[in-house]
Amino acid sequence: MEATELLHSPLVVLGGGPGGYPAAFMAADAGHDVILVDDAAVPGGTCLRNGCIPSKALLHVARVITEAAEVSAAGVAFVKPEIDLERLRAWKDEVIAKLGGGVGQLAEARSVRTVVARGTLLDEHTLELTTANGESSRLSFDQLILATGSVPVWPSPLVVESSLVMDSAGALELPDVPERMLVVGGGYIGLEMGTVYAALGSRVTVVEMAESLLPGVDGDLVRPLNRSLGERFESIRLKTSVERLSVENGRVSAVMVSDEDGSATESFDRVLVAVGRRPNSEGLGLDAAGVQVGPTGEVVVDADGRTSCAHVLAVGDICGGAMLAHKATRDARRVVSALDGTRTGEKAATDMLVPAVAFTDPEVAWCGLTETAARGAGRKVLVSRFPWAASGRAQASGRPDGLTKLVIDPETNRVLGAGLVGVGAGELIAEAVLAISQGLTAEELASAMHPHPTLSETISEAAEHASGRAVHVLPRRHRER
């Protein structure tokens, strides 16, 4: 079908995820005439439709199931839960629909025009729009913001034409609760979904090539998580790779290789491949607009988010780096402020303090300079740890298996980084982000009164412990690490 001219817009945003729709909304608030193009009827991108939100909804259910079992230690016993999988899927979808509807209403209220289509660049000022039924049209623009996000990485030996081998989106559909499930990848996506399926009744095996789960995260934060998941998963196999998958008679055979055990083949009912994500830059026609792409498919941008084509900007996962929804949203704010040359203190992506959270059980959260990175760079830092075993709230909640740590400059006493592991760690990390971003010292952080009994006290106690003044742990000599 021959393409016809559809519209012209001064500003087009391609992609409706947590980088795209905030960029469209912020630009509209600043007075821009905006068209938002996304290939899904429900706005929100991967994060809302088949990522952050549905996974957290299911993790909430998993946590309730786990808590019901854990409270037996206090003398309260519940019967084994009955899982209505159809209703659980429907409830998850209702959460998505409610939030997606809210985003749609906000777009309408801001007069942001939305087009449901896939966009491909024909040249530096024209998009070809293709709908799901194959209809084609064209949209011209003066400025464009790319916000197409990322897609799962699929190593070629693991590509199998079977619904039994899933990516994270497929796993979130909850097709069933497999008796035995293999998770390839010990990063946060694999561990979160493994937690969900284990709580629902699956025997979960996790395979990770690195020496630890959550590669790159400080070991003292990962150890409590490893102990917890070790009790819930059937097996955690580190320094192990999956070399090949094949499907036969309704089961998936996985050839696994490790340095210690050699090669072995095991059979599973379903497999989740969660080895990472890559920028969603293929098939966008970037060459036609002169947009430079890096070696991993990332769109190359400057401090303002501009690509090599000056009137094409980019935000979020397509730029590579930390592929996190909140970073994409902050990118959007910075890029929109740069559209008219009105940047007002928004930091470049490389300068941003980006917190990260693995919503496992227990949760792991970190921000700023990590102890691992400091050691790798040969930088002297003071590391102050406060164990949750000394927290009244953690003990009263039956979950003292956490830890709060601060990474501190021994000369200025400024807080440079923080990490937490424990139930609710993701809700606590924001205080550390604020402290680091504002250049607070450990003494200044400790001086802020924290309510008792709360888990937030672990942050102030870690800050107090840095100077040997913590009440609930014995003082120690300062050590530079």
Backbone torsions as a table, in degrees:
resi	resn	phi	psi	omega
1	MET	NA	131.9	-178.2
2	GLU	-72.7	134.1	-179.0
3	ALA	-73.6	143.6	177.7
4	THR	-121.5	155.8	178.5
5	GLU	-67.1	129.7	179.8
6	LEU	-104.0	-59.6	-170.3
7	LEU	-150.1	165.6	164.4
8	HIS	-127.9	140.8	176.4
9	SER	-138.7	138.5	175.5
10	PRO	-58.9	-34.1	-178.7
11	LEU	-139.0	128.5	175.9
12	VAL	-121.0	137.5	173.1
13	VAL	-112.6	122.8	-178.5
14	LEU	-102.3	104.1	-178.1
15	GLY	119.4	128.1	-173.7
16	GLY	-110.9	28.7	179.1
17	GLY	-85.6	-161.2	-176.5
18	PRO	-69.9	-6.1	168.7
19	GLY	-98.8	-38.6	-174.4
20	GLY	-74.0	-54.8	-175.6
21	TYR	-69.4	-35.0	172.9
22	PRO	-62.6	-36.7	177.9
23	ALA	-62.5	-43.3	179.0
24	ALA	-63.4	-43.0	-177.9
25	PHE	-68.3	-44.3	179.9
26	MET	-64.0	-40.3	179.2
27	ALA	-65.2	-41.1	177.9
28	ALA	-62.6	-41.5	178.2
29	ASP	-62.5	-28.4	179.6
30	ALA	-86.2	2.1	175.4
31	GLY	101.3	6.4	180.0
32	HIS	-82.0	147.8	170.8
33	ASP	-88.0	115.6	-167.9
34	VAL	-124.0	139.1	166.4
35	ILE	-116.3	129.9	178.3
36	LEU	-105.2	121.4	-179.2
37	VAL	-110.0	125.8	177.5
38	ASP	-147.7	148.8	-174.6
39	ASP	-88.0	7.9	179.5
40	ALA	-122.5	145.4	179.9
41	ALA	-69.4	-31.4	178.8
42	VAL	-94.2	115.4	179.9
43	PRO	-70.1	163.5	178.1
44	GLY	124.3	-14.2	176.2
45	GLY	69.7	-168.5	-179.9
46	THR	-57.1	-40.2	-177.1
47	CYS	-54.9	-48.5	-177.0
48	LEU	-80.5	-43.2	-170.9
49	ARG	-79.8	-46.5	-176.4
50	ASN	-147.7	47.7	178.4
51	GLY	-149.9	-111.4	-172.1
52	CYS	-52.6	-52.2	-170.5
53	ILE	-72.9	-52.8	179.2
54	PRO	-62.8	-34.9	179.0
55	SER	-66.3	-37.9	179.6
56	LYS	-72.0	-31.7	175.0
57	ALA	-62.4	-44.8	-179.8
58	LEU	-71.5	-34.5	176.4
59	LEU	-65.8	-32.2	174.3
60	HIS	-61.0	-45.9	178.9
61	VAL	-62.7	-43.0	179.0
62	ALA	-60.1	-40.8	-179.1
63	ARG	-66.1	-39.3	178.3
64	VAL	-62.7	-43.2	178.3
65	ILE	-60.8	-44.0	-178.7
66	THR	-66.6	-42.8	179.1
67	GLU	-62.4	-38.6	178.9
68	ALA	-60.7	-34.7	177.6
69	ALA	-76.9	-38.7	-176.3
70	GLU	-67.7	-31.7	-175.2
71	VAL	-71.0	-7.1	175.6
72	SER	-61.9	-25.4	177.2
73	ALA	-63.9	-22.2	178.5
74	ALA	-95.9	7.0	177.0
75	GLY	91.5	14.1	179.0
76	VAL	-115.2	119.2	-176.5
77	ALA	-116.8	135.0	175.0
78	PHE	-111.7	154.4	174.8
79	VAL	-72.0	160.3	178.9
80	LYS	-60.9	131.0	-175.7
81	PRO	-67.5	146.8	172.9
82	GLU	-98.9	126.2	-175.6
83	ILE	-98.2	113.2	172.8
84	ASP	-93.7	93.0	-172.2
85	LEU	-63.7	-36.9	179.9
86	GLU	-63.9	-43.6	179.1
87	ARG	-68.7	-36.1	178.6
88	LEU	-63.6	-43.2	177.0
89	ARG	-61.6	-43.5	-178.9
90	ALA	-64.0	-40.8	179.6
91	TRP	-63.3	-44.7	176.7
92	LYS	-57.1	-45.7	-178.8
93	ASP	-66.6	-31.1	176.9
94	GLU	-66.2	-38.8	176.6
95	VAL	-61.0	-45.7	179.8
96	ILE	-62.2	-46.1	-177.4
97	ALA	-63.3	-39.1	-179.0
98	LYS	-64.8	-45.9	180.0
99	LEU	-69.8	-39.6	177.9
100	GLY	-63.3	-39.6	176.8
101	GLY	-63.1	-36.5	177.8
102	GLY	-64.5	-41.7	177.6
103	VAL	-63.4	-41.1	178.4
104	GLY	-61.5	-40.9	178.7
105	GLN	-64.9	-39.0	178.5
106	LEU	-65.9	-37.5	177.4
107	ALA	-63.2	-44.3	-179.9
108	GLU	-64.3	-42.4	-178.8
109	ALA	-64.6	-28.3	179.9
110	ARG	-92.3	2.2	-177.9
111	SER	62.0	32.3	172.6
112	VAL	-83.7	116.5	178.6
113	ARG	-76.7	136.4	-178.9
114	THR	-116.6	140.8	177.2
115	VAL	-126.5	123.7	178.6
116	VAL	-91.2	100.9	-177.8
117	ALA	-169.8	163.3	171.3
118	ARG	-90.9	133.3	-178.5
119	GLY	-106.2	134.0	177.2
120	THR	-130.9	131.0	-179.3
121	LEU	-72.3	129.1	173.7
122	LEU	-96.2	-33.4	174.6
123	ASP	-158.2	-170.5	-172.7
124	GLU	-74.7	-2.2	178.0
125	HIS	-134.8	14.2	-175.6
126	THR	-141.1	133.4	172.6
127	LEU	-109.2	139.7	166.8
128	GLU	-95.4	128.8	-178.5
129	LEU	-106.2	128.5	180.0
130	THR	-124.8	121.6	-179.4
131	THR	-83.4	172.6	-177.9
132	ALA	-62.3	-29.7	-179.9
133	ASN	-91.8	10.4	172.9
134	GLY	91.7	0.3	178.2
135	GLU	-71.5	143.0	-174.0
136	SER	-126.3	143.9	176.8
137	SER	-153.7	176.4	-177.5
138	ARG	-126.2	148.1	-179.5
139	LEU	-134.1	120.7	177.9
140	SER	-99.6	155.9	-175.1
141	PHE	-149.5	159.6	172.2
142	ASP	-92.0	-42.3	178.6
143	GLN	-133.6	148.8	-177.2
144	LEU	-134.2	136.6	172.1
145	ILE	-113.2	119.6	177.1
146	LEU	-85.5	127.1	-179.6
147	ALA	-148.0	51.6	-174.0
148	THR	-89.7	2.3	169.7
149	GLY	74.9	-144.1	-176.1
150	SER	-140.4	167.9	179.1
151	VAL	-133.7	158.1	179.5
152	PRO	-63.9	146.8	173.2
153	VAL	-84.3	131.8	177.7
154	TRP	-123.3	99.2	174.1
155	PRO	-58.1	136.5	-173.6
156	SER	-56.5	-36.4	179.0
157	PRO	-66.1	-14.9	-177.3
158	LEU	-102.9	2.8	178.6
159	VAL	-79.6	115.5	-178.6
160	VAL	-133.4	132.5	179.4
161	GLU	-80.5	75.2	179.7
162	SER	-156.4	140.2	177.1
163	SER	-70.4	-10.4	178.2
164	LEU	-74.9	-16.7	176.3
165	VAL	-107.7	116.0	-167.4
166	MET	-119.8	154.9	162.1
167	ASP	-96.1	-173.4	-175.9
168	SER	-62.9	-36.9	179.4
169	ALA	-63.5	-41.8	177.6
170	GLY	-65.0	-39.2	178.9
171	ALA	-64.3	-35.4	-179.6
172	LEU	-70.4	-15.4	176.4
173	GLU	-74.3	-12.2	179.7
174	LEU	49.4	59.0	-179.5
175	PRO	-60.9	-33.4	175.6
176	ASP	-168.9	-179.3	173.2
177	VAL	-109.7	96.3	-176.3
178	PRO	-65.5	146.7	178.5
179	GLU	-63.4	-43.3	-178.9
180	ARG	-131.7	128.4	-174.4
181	MET	-131.0	135.2	175.6
182	LEU	-104.9	130.4	174.0
183	VAL	-111.1	117.0	178.5
184	VAL	-94.0	106.7	-178.7
185	GLY	120.2	123.3	-178.8
186	GLY	-103.7	28.7	173.0
187	GLY	-83.8	-172.6	-172.3
188	TYR	-67.3	-33.5	-179.2
189	ILE	-66.4	-48.9	-179.9
190	GLY	-62.2	-41.4	-178.4
191	LEU	-70.4	-37.3	178.1
192	GLU	-64.2	-48.0	-179.4
193	MET	-69.0	-34.8	174.8
194	GLY	-61.5	-38.4	177.4
195	THR	-61.8	-43.1	179.4
196	VAL	-61.8	-52.2	-176.0
197	TYR	-67.2	-34.7	177.3
198	ALA	-64.6	-41.6	179.0
199	ALA	-64.8	-32.8	-180.0
200	LEU	-79.1	-12.1	174.5
201	GLY	126.0	0.0	179.8
202	SER	-79.6	149.0	169.7
203	ARG	-89.8	110.5	-169.3
204	VAL	-104.4	131.0	171.4
205	THR	-115.0	129.6	177.7
206	VAL	-110.7	131.6	177.6
207	VAL	-117.6	128.5	-178.2
208	GLU	-136.0	132.3	-178.3
209	MET	-71.0	-30.5	-176.6
210	ALA	-77.1	179.0	-177.1
211	GLU	-82.0	-9.6	-179.4
212	SER	-149.9	162.6	170.1
213	LEU	-67.5	159.9	-177.9
214	LEU	46.0	61.3	-178.1
215	PRO	-52.0	135.0	179.3
216	GLY	96.4	-16.7	179.0
217	VAL	-86.6	144.4	-178.6
218	ASP	-52.3	135.5	-174.8
219	GLY	-60.4	-35.8	-178.3
220	ASP	-69.2	-21.1	175.4
221	LEU	-82.4	-29.7	-176.9
222	VAL	-81.3	-29.9	-173.9
223	ARG	-58.4	-46.7	177.6
224	PRO	-61.2	-36.0	177.1
225	LEU	-65.7	-42.3	-179.9
226	ASN	-61.4	-41.2	178.6
227	ARG	-64.1	-44.0	-178.4
228	SER	-64.6	-48.6	-178.8
229	LEU	-69.1	-28.0	176.9
230	GLY	-61.6	-28.6	178.2
231	GLU	-82.2	-22.7	-174.8
232	ARG	-101.0	-31.2	179.9
233	PHE	-90.1	152.8	176.1
234	GLU	-66.6	-37.5	-177.0
235	SER	-160.0	143.7	170.7
236	ILE	-124.3	117.6	-175.1
237	ARG	-117.6	109.3	-179.4
238	LEU	-94.4	163.0	-177.1
239	LYS	51.2	39.8	-177.7
240	THR	-132.7	141.1	178.1
241	SER	-123.8	152.4	173.6
242	VAL	-99.0	115.9	-174.3
243	GLU	-88.3	-28.5	-176.2
244	ARG	-160.6	145.1	173.3
245	LEU	-122.1	144.9	174.5
246	SER	-148.7	151.0	-177.6
247	VAL	-116.2	130.5	178.9
248	GLU	-152.4	130.2	177.8
249	ASN	55.8	40.0	175.0
250	GLY	75.0	15.5	177.6
251	ARG	-131.0	156.9	179.5
252	VAL	-108.6	123.7	175.4
253	SER	-95.5	132.7	-179.3
254	ALA	-121.3	125.9	175.0
255	VAL	-93.0	113.2	-176.4
256	MET	-111.5	139.5	-176.8
257	VAL	-127.4	131.6	174.5
258	SER	-137.3	156.9	-179.7
259	ASP	-64.9	-33.7	-174.7
260	GLU	-83.5	-42.5	-172.4
261	ASP	-104.3	-3.1	-177.8
262	GLY	72.4	-145.6	-176.4
263	SER	-102.6	139.6	177.8
264	ALA	-148.4	149.8	178.2
265	THR	-115.9	128.5	178.7
266	GLU	-129.4	158.9	-176.0
267	SER	-112.7	138.4	-178.9
268	PHE	-134.4	159.2	177.5
269	ASP	-81.9	-33.0	175.6
270	ARG	-148.4	155.7	177.6
271	VAL	-131.0	133.5	172.5
272	LEU	-107.4	121.6	176.0
273	VAL	-97.2	113.7	-176.6
274	ALA	-138.5	67.3	-175.5
275	VAL	-101.8	6.9	176.9
276	GLY	136.3	-179.9	179.4
277	ARG	-133.5	157.2	179.3
278	ARG	-132.5	155.3	179.8
279	PRO	-56.9	137.6	179.8
280	ASN	-87.3	73.8	-175.3
281	SER	-114.3	-9.5	-178.7
282	GLU	-73.7	142.6	175.2
283	GLY	75.6	12.3	179.9
284	LEU	-93.4	-5.3	-178.3
285	GLY	72.7	30.6	-176.0
286	LEU	-62.6	-33.6	178.4
287	ASP	-60.3	-37.0	-177.6
288	ALA	-64.2	-23.6	179.4
289	ALA	-103.1	2.0	179.9
290	GLY	72.1	30.6	-180.0
291	VAL	-91.2	121.4	-177.8
292	GLN	-75.4	137.5	179.6
293	VAL	-120.7	138.4	-179.1
294	GLY	-82.1	-177.0	-173.0
295	PRO	-66.4	-23.4	179.2
296	THR	-104.3	14.6	178.9
297	GLY	90.6	3.0	-179.5
298	GLU	-76.7	141.8	175.1
299	VAL	-77.9	127.4	-177.3
300	VAL	-81.0	126.0	-178.9
301	VAL	-129.8	159.3	175.5
302	ASP	-93.3	-168.8	-175.7
303	ALA	-63.5	-23.0	178.8
304	ASP	-94.5	0.7	-178.0
305	GLY	85.6	11.2	179.0
306	ARG	-83.6	141.6	176.6
307	THR	-87.4	-173.3	177.4
308	SER	-67.6	-15.1	170.0
309	CYS	-100.0	109.4	-163.9
310	ALA	-57.1	-30.7	-178.1
311	HIS	-95.1	8.9	173.2
312	VAL	-113.0	121.3	-179.5
313	LEU	-114.8	168.6	-178.4
314	ALA	-146.6	147.5	-179.7
315	VAL	-138.3	154.9	169.7
316	GLY	79.2	-151.7	-170.9
317	ASP	-59.7	-29.5	-178.6
318	ILE	-63.0	-18.7	178.0
319	CYS	-88.1	-1.4	-178.1
320	GLY	78.1	-161.5	-179.1
321	GLY	72.9	-150.4	179.8
322	ALA	-69.0	113.5	-177.7
323	MET	-91.3	80.4	-175.3
324	LEU	-132.6	142.8	-174.9
325	ALA	-60.6	-42.9	-176.3
326	HIS	-68.4	-29.9	174.9
327	LYS	-68.5	-39.8	178.7
328	ALA	-61.2	-41.6	179.3
329	THR	-65.3	-40.3	177.5
330	ARG	-68.1	-36.7	173.1
331	ASP	-55.4	-44.3	-177.7
332	ALA	-59.9	-42.8	179.9
333	ARG	-63.3	-41.8	-179.2
334	ARG	-66.7	-43.0	-177.4
335	VAL	-67.6	-42.6	-180.0
336	VAL	-64.8	-37.5	179.0
337	SER	-67.1	-22.0	179.9
338	ALA	-89.9	-12.6	-176.4
339	LEU	-56.0	-42.8	-178.7
340	ASP	-106.8	16.6	-179.5
341	GLY	69.8	34.2	-176.1
342	THR	-117.5	35.3	179.2
343	ARG	-58.7	133.8	-177.2
344	THR	-126.6	60.4	175.2
345	GLY	90.7	1.1	176.2
346	GLU	-66.6	130.5	-175.9
347	LYS	-82.0	153.8	174.8
348	ALA	-67.2	158.4	-176.9
349	ALA	-56.1	-38.4	-177.7
350	THR	-70.9	-17.6	-178.5
351	ASP	-99.4	-4.7	-175.5
352	MET	-73.3	144.6	173.2
353	LEU	-90.6	104.0	-172.2
354	VAL	-106.0	111.3	175.3
355	PRO	-76.2	152.0	177.6
356	ALA	-130.4	144.9	-179.7
357	VAL	-137.6	130.2	167.4
358	ALA	-99.7	115.1	-174.4
359	PHE	-86.6	52.0	177.7
360	THR	-86.4	-167.5	175.5
361	ASP	-133.4	101.8	6.2
362	PRO	-77.1	159.4	176.4
363	GLU	-72.7	152.5	174.9
364	VAL	-126.0	130.2	-177.9
365	ALA	-138.7	144.9	-179.6
366	TRP	-155.4	159.9	177.8
367	CYS	-159.6	159.3	176.8
368	GLY	70.4	-153.4	-178.0
369	LEU	-73.3	126.4	176.4
370	THR	-91.0	159.0	177.2
371	GLU	-62.6	-39.0	179.6
372	THR	-61.0	-45.4	-179.9
373	ALA	-66.0	-39.3	179.6
374	ALA	-62.8	-44.1	179.1
375	ARG	-63.5	-42.3	-179.2
376	GLY	-62.4	-31.6	-179.6
377	ALA	-90.2	-0.5	-178.0
378	GLY	69.1	25.5	-177.1
379	ARG	-92.3	133.6	177.8
380	LYS	-79.3	126.7	177.3
381	VAL	-139.4	157.1	172.3
382	LEU	-99.4	125.0	179.2
383	VAL	-110.0	121.3	-179.6
384	SER	-114.4	122.8	-177.6
385	ARG	-115.0	140.1	173.0
386	PHE	-126.3	115.4	-178.6
387	PRO	-77.7	138.8	-179.6
388	TRP	-69.6	-11.9	174.3
389	ALA	-61.9	-21.4	178.0
390	ALA	-95.3	6.3	179.7
391	SER	-95.4	124.1	178.2
392	GLY	-60.2	-41.1	-178.5
393	ARG	-67.4	-40.6	179.8
394	ALA	-64.9	-41.8	178.3
395	GLN	-66.0	-42.5	-179.1
396	ALA	-66.7	-24.4	179.3
397	SER	-90.0	-3.2	179.8
398	GLY	75.4	16.6	-179.7
399	ARG	-133.8	69.6	179.9
400	PRO	-86.9	17.9	-173.1
401	ASP	-88.5	26.0	-176.2
402	GLY	-107.2	177.0	-179.7
403	LEU	-154.7	139.7	172.7
404	THR	-120.5	132.8	-179.6
405	LYS	-135.6	148.7	174.9
406	LEU	-123.4	140.7	174.5
407	VAL	-107.4	120.4	-167.1
408	ILE	-125.8	142.2	174.0
409	ASP	-73.6	119.3	-175.3
410	PRO	-68.3	-18.5	-179.1
411	GLU	-89.8	-45.5	-177.6
412	THR	-96.8	-14.9	-176.8
413	ASN	67.9	12.5	177.1
414	ARG	-73.7	144.6	176.2
415	VAL	-78.3	123.8	-177.1
416	LEU	-105.5	-26.0	-177.9
417	GLY	-160.2	166.3	179.7
418	ALA	-153.3	153.3	175.7
419	GLY	-149.8	144.8	178.3
420	LEU	-138.7	146.2	168.9
421	VAL	-134.2	132.2	-178.0
422	GLY	152.9	168.3	178.8
423	VAL	-63.6	124.0	179.5
424	GLY	84.1	11.0	-178.5
425	ALA	-57.9	-34.4	-179.7
426	GLY	-63.2	-27.3	178.2
427	GLU	-80.4	-18.4	-175.5
428	LEU	-93.1	-23.0	-170.6
429	ILE	-65.9	-24.0	-177.1
430	ALA	-61.7	-32.2	178.6
431	GLU	-64.6	-39.4	178.2
432	ALA	-67.5	-38.3	176.9
433	VAL	-58.9	-45.8	179.8
434	LEU	-62.7	-44.1	-178.4
435	ALA	-62.2	-44.1	-178.4
436	ILE	-68.8	-44.2	-177.5
437	SER	-64.7	-27.7	179.9
438	GLN	-95.3	5.1	175.6
439	GLY	69.2	31.2	-178.2
440	LEU	-72.1	147.8	171.6
441	THR	-85.5	166.7	177.5
442	ALA	-60.8	-37.6	179.1
443	GLU	-64.4	-41.0	179.2
444	GLU	-66.1	-38.9	177.4
445	LEU	-65.8	-42.0	-179.8
446	ALA	-67.2	-28.2	-175.3
447	SER	-73.5	-17.4	177.4
448	ALA	-75.3	123.3	-176.1
449	MET	-71.0	128.8	179.1
450	HIS	-109.1	138.0	-177.2
451	PRO	-68.8	147.0	179.1
452	HIS	-115.1	141.4	-7.1
453	PRO	-93.2	118.9	176.7
454	THR	-137.3	160.6	175.6
455	LEU	-71.3	-21.0	178.3
456	SER	-62.5	-24.0	177.8
457	GLU	-60.6	-26.2	-178.8
458	THR	-63.6	-26.9	177.7
459	ILE	-71.7	-46.9	179.3
460	SER	-67.1	-35.4	178.8
461	GLU	-67.9	-37.2	176.3
462	ALA	-64.3	-38.2	178.1
463	ALA	-67.1	-40.7	178.1
464	GLU	-67.2	-36.6	-178.1
465	HIS	-64.6	-26.0	179.5
466	ALA	-61.0	-31.0	179.9
467	SER	-106.1	11.9	177.4
468	GLY	75.8	21.3	-176.1
469	ARG	-112.7	9.4	179.9
470	ALA	-68.2	140.6	-176.9
471	VAL	-83.3	-38.9	-168.1
472	HIS	-96.8	6.7	168.3
473	VAL	-135.5	154.9	-180.0
474	LEU	-68.7	141.6	178.5
475	PRO	-65.5	153.7	179.0
476	ARG	-135.6	161.5	174.7
477	ARG	-69.9	145.8	176.8
478	HIS	-64.8	135.7	177.6
479	ARG	-128.8	130.9	175.9
480	GLU	-92.2	125.2	-178.0
481	ARG	-117.8	NA	NA
